[in-house]
Amino acid sequence: MISKDTGGDEERVVLWASRLQRWGVGDLAPLAVDVLRPFGFLGAQMLHLLAPVLTTFSSPAEISGLADLLESPEALERLSDTLGSHGQGRRSGGHGRAEGGRP
């Protein structure tokens, strides 16, 4: 059995979570990850197949890293959790009040 580098997965999760937040799609990404999760393996295979063309726009290491992220259900779960926690932290921001919190 081949073991995956979980440290590398964690770095990729943080990298892609920050990129998605910076691009302004951090709030939609957790939903997209959850809905498209069954197709992660196919997406990874497409990245491998299109890698010769995609290297025009990105480094081979980036493409391979994203493909590895898509192939790992655990990494996708962490990505969804990371993005969800970022979005909830920003949304809650002290605007809401807990029920029963009134004097």
MILUMVEX-125499 format. One line per field, with one value per residue: residue number from 0; x, y, z of N, C-alpha, C, O in turn. Coordinates in nm, 4 decimals. Example, Ala and Ser with C-alpha at 12.3 -4.5 7.8 and 13.67 -1.06 7.14 Angstrom:
REM residues 2
resi	0, 1
n.east	1.3190, 1.2850
n.north	-0.5690, -0.2250
n.up	0.7800, 0.7080
ca.east	1.2300, 1.3670
ca.north	-0.4500, -0.1060
ca.up	0.7800, 0.7140
c.east	1.3200, 1.2900
c.north	-0.3300, 0.0030
c.up	0.7800, 0.7870
o.east	1.4236, 1.3409
o.north	-0.3319, 0.1138
o.up	0.8465, 0.8039
REM end
This chain:
REM residues 103
resi	0, 1, 2, 3, 4, 5, 6, 7, 8, 9, 10, 11, 12, 13, 14, 15, 16, 17, 18, 19, 20, 21, 22, 23, 24, 25, 26, 27, 28, 29, 30, 31, 32, 33, 34, 35, 36, 37, 38, 39, 40, 41, 42, 43, 44, 45, 46, 47, 48, 49, 50, 51, 52, 53, 54, 55, 56, 57, 58, 59, 60, 61, 62, 63, 64, 65, 66, 67, 68, 69, 70, 71, 72, 73, 74, 75, 76, 77, 78, 79, 80, 81, 82, 83, 84, 85, 86, 87, 88, 89, 90, 91, 92, 93, 94, 95, 96, 97, 98, 99, 100, 101, 102
n.east	0.0835, 0.0576, 0.1650, 0.0362, 0.1725, 0.0892, 0.1585, 0.2285, -0.0222, -0.1623, -0.0331, -0.1043, -0.3821, -0.4054, -0.2842, -0.4576, -0.6988, -0.6447, -0.5994, -0.8517, -1.0057, -0.8866, -0.9502, -1.2145, -1.4111, -1.4424, -1.6652, -1.8436, -1.7004, -1.6872, -1.9388, -1.9273, -1.7112, -1.8224, -2.0418, -1.9205, -1.7412, -1.7561, -1.6560, -1.3925, -1.1732, -1.1923, -1.1511, -0.8886, -0.7596, -0.8084, -0.6543, -0.3988, -0.3979, -0.4175, -0.1922, 0.0458, -0.0440, -0.1432, 0.0846, 0.1736, 0.0490, 0.0865, 0.3072, 0.4491, 0.4601, 0.2591, 0.0291, 0.0397, 0.0245, -0.2355, -0.3837, -0.3210, -0.4446, -0.7142, -0.7498, -0.7515, -0.9735, -0.9669, -0.8132, -0.9785, -1.1943, -1.0752, -1.0165, -1.2744, -1.3705, -1.1872, -1.2367, -1.5060, -1.4906, -1.3501, -1.5345, -1.7566, -1.6462, -1.5999, -1.8589, -2.0082, -1.8846, -1.9653, -2.2157, -2.4433, -2.6619, -2.6751, -2.9475, -3.1592, -2.9791, -3.0503, -3.0981
n.north	-0.1167, 0.2188, 0.5041, 0.8273, 1.1596, 1.3278, 1.5691, 1.7224, 1.7270, 1.8822, 2.1285, 2.1865, 2.2077, 2.4367, 2.6234, 2.6212, 2.6895, 2.9511, 3.0712, 3.0428, 3.1978, 3.4479, 3.4868, 3.5368, 3.3404, 3.1870, 3.1485, 3.0012, 2.7790, 2.5600, 2.4373, 2.3660, 2.1864, 1.9826, 1.8994, 1.8254, 1.6329, 1.3449, 1.3419, 1.4023, 1.2283, 1.1882, 1.4503, 1.4862, 1.3010, 1.4194, 1.6498, 1.5344, 1.4283, 1.6598, 1.7937, 1.8523, 2.0694, 2.2449, 2.3207, 2.5413, 2.7487, 2.7128, 2.5742, 2.2421, 2.1168, 2.2471, 2.1668, 1.8884, 1.8808, 1.9844, 1.7862, 1.5684, 1.6590, 1.6568, 1.3833, 1.2864, 1.2032, 1.2753, 1.5094, 1.6761, 1.6936, 1.8302, 2.0685, 2.1632, 2.1941, 2.3850, 2.6059, 2.6444, 2.7147, 2.9542, 3.1137, 3.1165, 3.2406, 3.4962, 3.5732, 3.5573, 3.7386, 3.8864, 3.9901, 3.8449, 3.7301, 3.5158, 3.2910, 3.3511, 3.5106, 3.7515, 3.9983
n.up	0.0000, -0.0847, 0.0807, 0.1309, 0.1302, 0.3951, 0.5066, 0.2854, 0.1660, 0.3494, 0.3224, 0.0584, 0.0871, 0.2518, 0.0821, -0.1479, -0.0255, 0.0614, -0.1872, -0.3124, -0.1395, -0.1822, -0.4498, -0.4270, -0.4180, -0.1997, -0.0344, -0.1869, -0.2575, -0.0585, -0.0891, -0.3603, -0.3507, -0.1923, -0.3522, -0.5931, -0.5180, -0.5733, -0.8300, -0.8156, -0.8593, -1.1357, -1.2230, -1.1400, -1.3040, -1.5505, -1.5222, -1.5175, -1.7755, -1.9336, -1.8625, -2.0230, -2.1799, -1.9866, -1.8514, -1.9744, -1.8520, -1.5818, -1.3303, -1.3569, -1.1063, -0.9601, -1.0993, -1.0676, -0.7878, -0.7418, -0.8688, -0.7022, -0.4687, -0.5468, -0.5763, -0.3212, -0.0784, 0.1915, 0.1933, 0.0410, 0.2145, 0.4303, 0.2970, 0.2384, 0.5015, 0.5979, 0.4301, 0.4926, 0.7652, 0.7483, 0.6100, 0.7864, 1.0070, 0.9102, 0.8377, 1.0784, 1.2584, 1.4919, 1.4462, 1.4933, 1.7576, 2.0312, 2.0965, 2.3682, 2.4909, 2.5820, 2.8364
ca.east	0.0000, 0.1365, 0.1166, 0.0415, 0.2392, -0.0171, 0.2115, 0.2131, -0.1650, -0.2025, 0.0177, -0.1877, -0.5129, -0.3912, -0.2555, -0.5768, -0.7995, -0.6108, -0.6212, -0.9951, -1.0511, -0.8347, -1.0237, -1.3518, -1.5054, -1.4278, -1.7952, -1.9085, -1.6134, -1.7218, -2.0531, -1.8780, -1.6295, -1.9119, -2.1235, -1.8371, -1.6462, -1.7484, -1.5859, -1.2549, -1.0786, -1.1967, -1.0860, -0.7437, -0.7124, -0.8094, -0.5360, -0.2820, -0.4073, -0.3961, -0.0726, 0.1357, -0.0996, -0.1589, 0.2144, 0.1894, -0.0090, 0.1253, 0.4200, 0.4099, 0.4406, 0.1266, -0.0718, 0.0472, -0.0252, -0.3808, -0.4354, -0.3103, -0.5479, -0.8432, -0.7557, -0.7545, -1.0973, -0.9354, -0.7693, -1.0973, -1.2710, -1.0066, -1.0348, -1.4115, -1.3775, -1.1087, -1.3105, -1.6284, -1.4591, -1.3150, -1.6572, -1.8393, -1.5800, -1.6197, -2.0010, -2.0609, -1.8238, -2.0277, -2.3437, -2.5532, -2.6692, -2.7248, -3.0815, -3.1590, -2.8720, -3.1030, -3.1115
ca.north	0.0000, 0.3407, 0.6061, 0.9646, 1.2585, 1.4094, 1.7040, 1.7897, 1.7510, 1.9947, 2.2509, 2.2125, 2.2529, 2.5761, 2.7031, 2.6367, 2.7642, 3.0936, 3.1171, 3.0551, 3.3156, 3.5664, 3.5021, 3.5754, 3.2285, 3.1067, 3.1145, 2.9017, 2.6629, 2.4406, 2.3716, 2.3043, 2.0701, 1.8761, 1.8505, 1.7662, 1.5372, 1.2158, 1.3569, 1.4441, 1.1396, 1.2177, 1.5800, 1.4647, 1.2334, 1.5194, 1.7337, 1.4579, 1.4158, 1.7908, 1.8552, 1.9159, 2.1981, 2.3311, 2.3725, 2.6735, 2.8460, 2.6838, 2.4813, 2.1015, 2.0835, 2.2977, 2.0809, 1.7599, 1.9004, 1.9960, 1.6529, 1.4891, 1.7086, 1.6073, 1.2382, 1.2514, 1.2426, 1.3409, 1.6460, 1.7517, 1.7196, 1.9382, 2.1913, 2.2080, 2.2407, 2.5074, 2.7133, 2.6680, 2.7861, 3.0919, 3.1835, 3.1379, 3.3396, 3.6281, 3.6056, 3.5788, 3.8661, 3.9605, 4.0460, 3.7667, 3.7192, 3.3834, 3.2930, 3.3483, 3.5954, 3.8817, 4.0062
ca.up	0.0000, -0.0954, 0.1735, 0.0793, 0.2142, 0.4527, 0.5266, 0.1573, 0.1478, 0.4345, 0.2584, -0.0594, 0.1355, 0.2953, -0.0367, -0.2305, 0.0509, 0.0559, -0.3245, -0.3371, -0.0644, -0.2504, -0.5752, -0.3955, -0.4296, -0.0783, 0.0233, -0.2725, -0.2760, 0.0199, -0.1527, -0.4839, -0.3141, -0.1470, -0.4625, -0.6981, -0.4593, -0.6434, -0.9570, -0.7879, -0.9261, -1.2792, -1.2415, -1.1263, -1.4245, -1.6582, -1.5029, -1.5637, -1.9207, -1.9945, -1.8045, -2.1200, -2.2212, -1.8692, -1.8063, -2.0351, -1.7592, -1.4437, -1.3210, -1.3450, -0.9643, -0.9219, -1.1615, -0.9990, -0.6516, -0.7462, -0.9012, -0.5792, -0.3772, -0.5946, -0.5606, -0.1790, -0.0113, 0.3192, 0.1638, 0.0009, 0.3374, 0.5027, 0.2196, 0.2625, 0.6403, 0.6093, 0.3641, 0.5698, 0.8890, 0.7113, 0.5738, 0.9039, 1.0914, 0.8524, 0.8391, 1.2126, 1.2932, 1.5997, 1.4060, 1.5490, 1.9019, 2.0657, 2.1520, 2.5134, 2.5396, 2.6249, 2.9842
c.east	0.0888, 0.0795, 0.1358, 0.1133, 0.1334, 0.0302, 0.1997, 0.0675, -0.2098, -0.1546, -0.0658, -0.3251, -0.5065, -0.3685, -0.3820, -0.6887, -0.7702, -0.6309, -0.7699, -1.0545, -1.0093, -0.9106, -1.1708, -1.4543, -1.4997, -1.5599, -1.8669, -1.8292, -1.6500, -1.8401, -2.0088, -1.7954, -1.7196, -1.9918, -2.0392, -1.7382, -1.6420, -1.6708, -1.4400, -1.1526, -1.0744, -1.1299, -0.9347, -0.6871, -0.7094, -0.6892, -0.4103, -0.2803, -0.3727, -0.2702, 0.0212, 0.0860, -0.1040, -0.0261, 0.2482, 0.1465, 0.0374, 0.2410, 0.3694, 0.3849, 0.3036, 0.0170, -0.0760, -0.0076, -0.1760, -0.4444, -0.4297, -0.4174, -0.6845, -0.8594, -0.7716, -0.8848, -1.0723, -0.8929, -0.8870, -1.1843, -1.2080, -1.0211, -1.1741, -1.4269, -1.3046, -1.1827, -1.4383, -1.6011, -1.4187, -1.4416, -1.7444, -1.7776, -1.6027, -1.7661, -2.0501, -2.0109, -1.8918, -2.1617, -2.4601, -2.5492, -2.7300, -2.8654, -3.0736, -3.0502, -2.9187, -3.1205, -3.2541
c.north	0.1241, 0.4448, 0.7439, 1.0527, 1.3530, 1.5507, 1.7862, 1.8196, 1.8722, 2.1268, 2.2877, 2.2635, 2.3998, 2.6670, 2.7272, 2.7086, 2.9133, 3.1492, 3.1382, 3.1741, 3.4434, 3.5929, 3.5364, 3.4642, 3.1370, 3.0663, 3.0060, 2.7719, 2.5430, 2.3640, 2.2994, 2.1798, 1.9539, 1.8153, 1.7744, 1.6616, 1.4020, 1.2223, 1.3996, 1.3593, 1.1678, 1.3518, 1.5680, 1.3982, 1.3294, 1.6125, 1.6630, 1.4496, 1.5485, 1.8611, 1.9165, 2.0531, 2.2954, 2.3872, 2.5046, 2.7824, 2.8286, 2.5842, 2.3370, 2.0603, 2.1297, 2.2068, 1.9451, 1.7704, 1.9117, 1.8612, 1.5627, 1.5298, 1.6537, 1.4569, 1.1955, 1.2973, 1.3154, 1.4861, 1.7325, 1.7859, 1.8332, 2.0715, 2.2485, 2.2636, 2.3730, 2.6250, 2.7468, 2.7445, 2.9300, 3.1715, 3.2120, 3.2407, 3.4795, 3.6684, 3.6369, 3.7102, 3.9481, 4.0202, 3.9726, 3.7638, 3.5845, 3.3951, 3.2824, 3.4343, 3.7321, 3.8840, 4.0005
c.up	0.0000, -0.0004, 0.1120, 0.1792, 0.2705, 0.4827, 0.3998, 0.1275, 0.2278, 0.3753, 0.1369, -0.0193, 0.1746, 0.1753, -0.1187, -0.1559, 0.0451, -0.0848, -0.3521, -0.2615, -0.1363, -0.3801, -0.5525, -0.4082, -0.3069, -0.0161, -0.0569, -0.2810, -0.1878, -0.0401, -0.2793, -0.4535, -0.2727, -0.2619, -0.5643, -0.6471, -0.5323, -0.7755, -0.9387, -0.8603, -1.0762, -1.3097, -1.2333, -1.2509, -1.5439, -1.6453, -1.5512, -1.7165, -1.9900, -1.9447, -1.9089, -2.1675, -2.1035, -1.8189, -1.8733, -1.9369, -1.6156, -1.4444, -1.3107, -1.1994, -0.9155, -0.9750, -1.0923, -0.8563, -0.6469, -0.7785, -0.7782, -0.4784, -0.4177, -0.5756, -0.4145, -0.1139, 0.1210, 0.2960, 0.1195, 0.1208, 0.4170, 0.4299, 0.2433, 0.4038, 0.6586, 0.5486, 0.4407, 0.6975, 0.8609, 0.6831, 0.6939, 0.9963, 1.0412, 0.8605, 0.9781, 1.2690, 1.3994, 1.5627, 1.4693, 1.7001, 1.9340, 2.1234, 2.3026, 2.5723, 2.5862, 2.7754, 3.0281
o.east	0.1846, -0.0408, 0.2380, 0.1148, 0.0919, -0.0508, 0.1656, 0.0355, -0.2865, -0.2274, -0.0951, -0.3793, -0.5924, -0.4266, -0.4110, -0.7660, -0.8615, -0.6750, -0.8090, -1.1428, -1.0889, -0.9330, -1.2437, -1.5743, -1.5468, -1.5683, -1.9429, -1.8859, -1.6447, -1.8409, -2.0479, -1.8080, -1.6966, -2.0078, -2.0816, -1.6598, -1.5329, -1.6255, -1.3718, -1.0563, -0.9672, -1.0604, -0.8619, -0.5793, -0.6197, -0.6287, -0.3257, -0.1750, -0.3061, -0.2448, 0.0728, 0.1665, -0.0724, -0.0242, 0.3423, 0.2000, 0.0279, 0.2688, 0.2592, 0.2977, 0.2387, -0.0773, -0.1836, -0.0773, -0.2392, -0.5477, -0.5242, -0.4744, -0.7616, -0.9716, -0.8023, -0.9054, -1.1472, -0.9326, -0.8947, -1.2415, -1.2781, -1.0364, -1.1895, -1.4892, -1.3540, -1.1905, -1.4749, -1.6801, -1.4491, -1.4542, -1.8014, -1.8492, -1.6226, -1.7964, -2.1257, -2.0904, -1.8782, -2.2176, -2.5644, -2.4465, -2.8269, -2.8994, -2.9889, -3.0300, -2.8385, -3.1544, -3.2822
o.north	0.1322, 0.4706, 0.7726, 1.0239, 1.4472, 1.6434, 1.9044, 1.9241, 1.9550, 2.2260, 2.4051, 2.3529, 2.4786, 2.7753, 2.8411, 2.7819, 2.9935, 3.2631, 3.2403, 3.2430, 3.5364, 3.7083, 3.5622, 3.4918, 3.0233, 2.9617, 2.9273, 2.6662, 2.4305, 2.2409, 2.1851, 2.0787, 1.8399, 1.6934, 1.6709, 1.6075, 1.3485, 1.1198, 1.4297, 1.4116, 1.1709, 1.3654, 1.6314, 1.4346, 1.3222, 1.6501, 1.7230, 1.4623, 1.5488, 1.9759, 2.0257, 2.1428, 2.4135, 2.4900, 2.5726, 2.8933, 2.9221, 2.5191, 2.3131, 1.9776, 2.0595, 2.1738, 1.8934, 1.6805, 1.8549, 1.8261, 1.4881, 1.4445, 1.6092, 1.4084, 1.0794, 1.4173, 1.4059, 1.5753, 1.8497, 1.8947, 1.9221, 2.1757, 2.3686, 2.3679, 2.4628, 2.7319, 2.8637, 2.8310, 3.0191, 3.2854, 3.3207, 3.3199, 3.5719, 3.7847, 3.7323, 3.7869, 4.0705, 4.0957, 4.0323, 3.7915, 3.5433, 3.4933, 3.2112, 3.4319, 3.8173, 3.7821, 4.0060
o.up	0.0769, -0.0010, 0.0496, 0.2989, 0.2030, 0.4839, 0.4042, 0.0709, 0.1788, 0.3778, 0.1142, -0.0842, 0.1350, 0.1673, -0.1552, -0.2177, 0.0259, -0.1001, -0.4087, -0.3127, -0.1493, -0.4164, -0.6482, -0.4089, -0.3110, 0.0483, -0.0003, -0.3089, -0.2375, -0.0415, -0.3031, -0.5226, -0.3131, -0.2687, -0.6157, -0.7251, -0.5519, -0.8264, -1.0366, -0.9163, -1.1366, -1.4104, -1.3097, -1.2979, -1.6278, -1.7457, -1.6174, -1.7791, -2.0935, -1.9812, -1.8848, -2.1924, -2.1184, -1.7511, -1.8322, -1.9379, -1.5360, -1.5451, -1.2613, -1.1726, -0.8379, -0.9030, -1.0622, -0.8093, -0.5578, -0.7215, -0.7524, -0.4104, -0.3326, -0.5605, -0.3875, -0.0958, 0.1580, 0.3710, 0.1564, 0.1276, 0.4655, 0.4936, 0.2655, 0.4235, 0.7268, 0.6090, 0.4526, 0.7354, 0.9401, 0.7281, 0.7038, 1.0576, 1.1201, 0.8872, 0.9967, 1.3234, 1.3987, 1.6422, 1.4960, 1.7621, 1.8702, 2.1895, 2.3566, 2.6937, 2.6246, 2.8355, 3.1478
REM end
